[in-house]
Amino acid sequence: MKLHRALRSDWSGVAPQQRNIWQRYAARTHGIVTPANFISLVGVLLTLRGLLLLAHDHFVSGLILLLIGRLADILDGLVADYTKTKSPLGEAIDASADKLLILATAIVLLASHLLPLFLGILMGLHALYNTSISLLAKQLHSSLHPSRTGKLSAVFEWAAVGLYILLAYLRQQQRPTVLVHVLALITVILFILTAAISSINYTRHTYYKRTAGA
């Protein structure tokens, strides 16, 4: 699992004449125009479109678009690494899009009765906490980078969302739901465990920086 992590832009240490074509575009636009950022944008749009379809009971097409959109969260890091265009801006865009989409998903699916209340609350609290700790770290002139545990928690989180949408669809079709229900609960437990570990690690990193600067 590639992490979209960067202390500085990949092209900053490369002479202009030796940069690849993607690095040249990235350098000219201060890191805005990169293949990874384009994939992140497409992922956001597909996810929002999927949520809109789900809100109107289009379960299959909505779930497909939602999952494809969230696969972009994995793909953008791979593309940034392959094209050598990782940068702090790209990392910030990736992280911000993830948090905003989590909140939007929790709100839309709770309003559409496609998520259990406890999961929607957990998703919202997790996104808000990580946003708060990131802002605190920034004030302390520190930086938090995506961790493998954090990325894994996001995988379990979106998997749980997908399973509960599938559960709602099966109930509408009056089909058996026991297996999917069990899988959804297991996935939620894995999400809680990995999210707790990643949040604790982020907090420890920020607290260490705070005490070190005191």
WOLINCOR-V82801 format. One record per residue. OMEGA is omega in degrees with one decimal (NA if undefined). D_FIRST is the distance of its C-alpha to the first C-alpha in Angstrom with 1 decimal. Layout:
BEGIN
OMEGA_D_FIRST / OMEGA_D_FIRST
END
This chain:
BEGIN
-179.7_0.0 / 178.3_3.8 / 178.5_6.4 / -172.3_9.7 / -178.4_11.8 / 173.7_15.1 / 174.9_18.4 / -177.9_20.2 / -178.8_19.9 / -173.9_18.9 / -175.6_22.3 / 179.9_24.4 / -179.0_24.8 / 178.2_25.5 / -176.6_29.1 / -177.6_29.8 / -179.4_31.1 / 180.0_28.1 / 174.6_25.5 / -172.9_24.0 / -179.0_25.1 / 178.0_22.1 / 179.0_22.6 / 177.5_26.3 / -179.5_25.8 / -179.0_23.5 / -179.0_26.0 / -176.1_28.9 / 178.4_27.5 / 175.5_26.2 / -177.9_22.5 / -176.8_23.3 / 175.4_23.3 / 177.5_19.9 / -177.9_18.1 / 178.3_15.1 / 176.9_17.8 / 179.2_19.5 / 177.2_16.6 / 179.9_16.3 / 178.5_20.0 / 178.5_20.1 / 178.3_17.5 / -178.1_19.9 / 178.8_22.9 / 178.8_21.7 / 179.6_20.8 / 177.1_24.2 / 177.4_26.0 / 178.0_24.5 / 178.4_25.8 / 178.4_29.1 / 179.4_29.5 / 179.3_28.6 / 178.6_31.2 / 173.4_33.7 / 173.1_32.9 / -169.2_31.2 / -172.6_28.7 / -178.6_27.3 / 179.4_26.9 / -179.7_25.7 / 179.3_23.0 / 180.0_21.8 / 179.3_21.7 / -178.0_20.0 / 177.5_17.1 / 179.3_16.8 / -178.5_17.0 / 173.2_14.2 / 177.5_11.9 / 179.0_12.6 / 176.2_10.6 / -175.1_7.4 / -176.0_9.5 / 176.8_11.2 / 178.0_8.5 / -179.1_8.2 / 178.5_12.0 / 179.1_12.7 / -177.4_11.3 / -177.8_13.1 / 179.5_16.3 / -179.0_16.3 / 175.1_17.1 / 179.3_15.0 / 175.6_17.6 / 178.6_18.5 / 179.2_19.9 / 177.9_16.8 / -179.9_14.9 / 178.4_18.0 / 179.9_18.2 / -177.4_14.7 / -179.2_15.4 / 179.2_19.0 / 179.2_18.3 / -176.5_16.1 / -180.0_19.0 / -179.7_21.7 / 175.9_20.4 / 179.9_20.0 / 179.3_23.6 / 179.9_24.8 / 179.5_23.4 / -178.1_25.0 / -175.8_28.3 / -175.8_28.6 / 173.6_27.7 / 178.8_29.9 / -179.9_32.7 / 179.7_32.3 / 178.5_32.3 / 177.0_29.1 / 171.9_27.4 / -175.6_29.1 / -176.3_30.3 / -179.3_28.6 / 178.0_25.1 / 178.7_25.9 / 178.6_27.3 / 179.7_24.2 / -179.3_21.9 / -179.4_24.4 / 179.6_25.0 / 179.8_21.3 / -178.9_20.9 / -179.8_24.2 / -179.7_23.7 / 175.5_20.4 / -179.2_22.3 / -178.0_25.3 / 176.7_23.5 / 178.2_21.8 / 177.9_25.3 / 178.9_26.9 / -179.9_24.6 / 177.7_25.4 / 179.8_29.1 / -179.9_28.8 / 174.4_27.4 / 178.0_24.1 / 175.9_20.6 / -179.7_17.8 / 178.0_14.2 / 176.3_11.2 / 178.3_10.1 / 177.8_7.4 / 177.9_10.5 / 177.7_11.3 / 179.0_8.3 / 178.1_8.9 / 177.6_12.5 / 177.4_12.1 / 179.5_10.9 / -179.8_13.9 / -179.6_16.1 / 175.6_15.8 / 177.6_16.1 / 177.8_19.2 / -179.8_20.6 / -179.1_20.3 / 178.5_22.0 / 173.6_24.8 / 176.3_25.4 / 178.8_25.7 / 178.7_28.0 / 178.9_30.2 / 180.0_30.5 / 177.4_31.5 / 178.0_34.1 / -179.9_35.5 / -179.2_35.9 / 178.0_37.4 / -179.3_35.1 / -175.9_33.9 / -171.9_31.2 / -177.0_31.2 / -179.5_28.1 / 179.3_26.0 / 178.7_27.4 / 179.2_26.4 / 179.3_22.8 / 179.9_22.7 / 177.7_24.2 / -179.8_21.8 / 177.6_18.8 / 179.0_20.6 / 178.3_21.2 / 176.4_17.5 / -179.2_16.9 / -177.9_19.8 / -177.9_18.8 / 177.8_15.2 / 179.0_16.7 / -179.9_19.6 / -178.2_17.7 / 179.6_15.6 / 176.6_18.9 / 179.5_20.8 / 177.5_18.7 / -178.9_19.0 / 179.3_22.7 / 179.3_23.3 / -179.0_21.8 / -180.0_24.1 / 178.0_27.1 / 179.2_26.9 / -178.4_27.0 / -179.0_29.9 / 179.1_31.9 / -179.3_31.4 / -177.3_32.9 / NA_35.7
END
